[in-house]
Amino acid sequence: MGNRGMEDLIPLVNKLQDAFSSIGQSCNLDLPQIAVVGGQSAGKSSVLENFVGRDFLPRGSGIVTRRPLILQLIFCKTEYAEFLHCKSKKFTDFDEVRAEIEAETERATGSNKGISPIPINLRVYSPHVLNLTLIDLPGITKVPVGDQPQDIEYQIKDMILQFISRDSCLILAVTPANTDLANSDALKMSKEVDPQGLRTIGVITKLDLMDEGTDARDILENKLLPLRRGYIGVVNRSQKDIDGKKDIKAALAAERKFFLSHPSYRHVADRMGTPHLQKTLNQQLTNHIRETLPALRSKLQSQVLSLEKEVEEYKNFRPDDPTRKTKALLQMVQQFGVDFEKRIEGSGDQVDTLELSGGARINRIFHERFPFELVKMEFDEKDLRREISYAIKNIHGVRTGLFTPDMAFEAIVKKQVVKLKEPCLKCVDLVIQELINTVRQCTSKLASYPRLREESERIVTTYVREREGKTKEQILLLIDIELSYINTNHEDFIGFANAQQKNTQLNKKRAVPNQVIRRGWLTINNISIMKGGSKEYWFILTAESLSWYKDDEEKEKKYMLPLDNLKIRDVEKGFMSTKHIFAIFNTEQRNVYKDLRQIELACDSQEDVDSWKASFLRAGVYPEKDQVIHDKNEDDVQENTFSMDPQLERQVETIRNLVDSYMGIINKSIRDLMPKTIMHLMINNAKEFIHSELLAFLYSSTDQNSLMEESADQAQRRDEMLRMYHALKEALHIIGDISTSTITVPVPPPRQHIPQRCTIRGDEGPIPVGTHNLGGLGLETGGEDCKVRVIDGCVSELGGRL
């Protein structure tokens, strides 16, 4: 084996496994190990019991091993067993070990034959074992029994693959000799993850149960399905022997006798049996550990470095230190203020590319949602003309007026200005909601201290609500200021002379013809399934039309819809739909597309809907108004009344143009002043409050100790982090003590088998291959000059004179 350091390799990995199992995780390290894989009742448990020399594994019909069992065999003068989950207790009665395995299995899986990937760690100390670590995995099964889930076969395969897929894992593939090797589940799964057979060791069980006249000689000589590490045959106790409490020592003696006396196996008897298998596994695992140590050390070092920064603040951590609490409080409040400002004002570092931040959302409210709400309040043409005519008539009274009364203009304008209060207050509400969401997002970093987070959120939210009242008062004051004086001398106001000459249609401002306002994907939602169903198209909105194409290459145009007489209305999304929908329809009750009176356009989010609506506004397509339903006959009478009085019609048209001009000025002013007012009175004040006054409010709200009390999750996370760090450091220290310079026997290379008729000639004449006791791993034969190293009946090394 080399030096003492190499003999300590398997205990080294055992220490690493214990270090990481004790903290509840493996640290993503693939520790070298041997996984025992085989079909149900292939004899895996018997092989492991033969290693230990004791009956200690659960037995029975159906699936017995339902959790991985990490079995650590340790050479020791005294014999006892320990479980990691009850480390303080030593088991000297191995019947109790079996009972504890069964009890621990049922704690995780229940009694319904279910399985669990959580391993059971068992350590066996004995003078009869070699240092070895194996993982006993559930047997591969095909048909669910009892209350097992229908996919039990796939669950077991997934669990096995989780272990054997790692390059650091050797695979002990157990196959009974009385089944066809080509159908072996263990070898099939091993082949999936180890196609070259570099990590697989074959174990053939039940050699004594083969039909008379048949043997497994070709398999054991590595001819049938060759593996780089070869096959080893074993003979386990039968069920009758187990029921009769046959001693394992006697069973091992019977196994030895079987191989020596069997004509097909006696020439390889020294390389068969449980003792040889245990010795081989010990050596192979030791070599495997030695090969993987450099990569393991490198991985440990990288993980230690990744934890260094986080652990640094925890190393000298004292939970009850008042100085630490004060410092932490100051730092967290300061960081909260910085985070809030970054989310509102924007920041070049750590840009969120997944969603809009608070500031970007507020910007959309100012420049997309709010203008849209203003346009929604835009007067309905028919109602407006009716109101203007009533105002003119009421001002003239019993007389017939010769001139257009300016008082009618003022009355109508003031009524329209008052309507602006609702969208303005709604804009404040939307901004408030975004501010509160931003506060919550910023306080999420204070989760380590739940009371601090709760108090900070409460204080800032309360302050924002206070500012809400003052902001709304100021905005209503702005509206009242507009109402207090109608400035007809405004430079943008058209005046009476121009109003009489202008036509309503000409007054509507449109974007530049053919200017592309927006491109993007939308789904036409209301096409019937018979006609292809809802489908996504590439839409292009210009000042004059809405076109859609098959895709964004814009080669295959599907349709072009003129924007004349179009309006937008909201559509409630369906019960199962995740899309947000709005519709376009023709105000003259004409079909918009084919036989559809309206086309429903769907977006992935409400923000996209609002953005598209704002784009349609720029193109002159306005939202539908909530109209008061009047009696149809009464409407006809009123319309006829207008048409019968040409002078009144001219006066109505003049005031209509004046109102349109003046409301354009007011809307422009309000759209400009609203964001400024909200920013000054609410957002900037909130930032200033967090920076300068939040800390004082926190101190006055409660005492510092309760404020800075850690959450249980944070304390647990800190403890886990420190345990992980110390486990990694300990692992590095353990590995550092091991000398890996010793050269041991490598994995045998691929070999060319020598037929039985060949001979090797030494000094003393021909030496027929296979007739001598060649030893487990080879034997030098011949004279001093002739050295022949023979392994498995194959020449591995030649030297001297042949």
Buried (B, 14 or more C-beta within 10 A) or exposed (E): BBEEBBBBBBBBBBBBBBBBBEBEEEBEBBBBBBBBBBBBBBBBBBBBBBBBBBBBBBEEEBBBBBBBBBBBBBBEEEBBBBBBEEEEEEBEEBEEBBBBBBEBBBEBBEEEBBBBBEBBBBBBBBEBBBBBBBBBBBBBBEEBEEEBEEEBBEBBBEBBBBBBEBEBBBBBBBBBBBEEBEEBBBBBBBBEBBEEBEBBBBBBBBBBEBEEEEBBBEBBBBEEBBBBBBBBBBBBBBEEBBEEEBEBEEBBEBBBEBBEEBEBBBBBBBBBBBBBBBBBBBBBBBBBBBBBBEEBBEBBEEBBEEBEEBBEEBEEEEEEEEEBBEEBBEEBBBEBBBBBBBBBEEBEEEEEEEEEBBBBBBBBBBEBBBBBBBBBBBBBEBEBBBBBBBBBBEBBEEEEBEEBBBEBBBBBBEBBBEBBBEBBBBBBEBBBEBBBEBBEBBBEEBEBBBBBBEBBBBBBBEBBEEBBEEBBEBBEEBBEEBBEEBEBEBEEBBEBEEBBEBEEEEBEEEBEEEEEBBBBBBBBBBBEEEEEEBEEBBBBBBBBBBBBBBEEEEEEEBBEBEBEEBBBEEBEBEEEEEBBBBBBBBEEEEEBBEEBEBBBBBBEEEBBBBBBBBBBBBBBBBBBBEEEEEEEEEEEEBEEBBEEBEEBBEBBBBBBBBBBBBBBBBBEEBBEBBBEBBBEBBBEBBBEBBBEEBBEBBEEBEEBEEBBBBBEEEBEBBEEBBBBBEBBBBBBEBBEEBEBEBEBEEEBEEBEBBEEEEEBEBEEEEBEBEEEEBEBBBBBBBEEEBBBBBBBBBBBEEEBEE
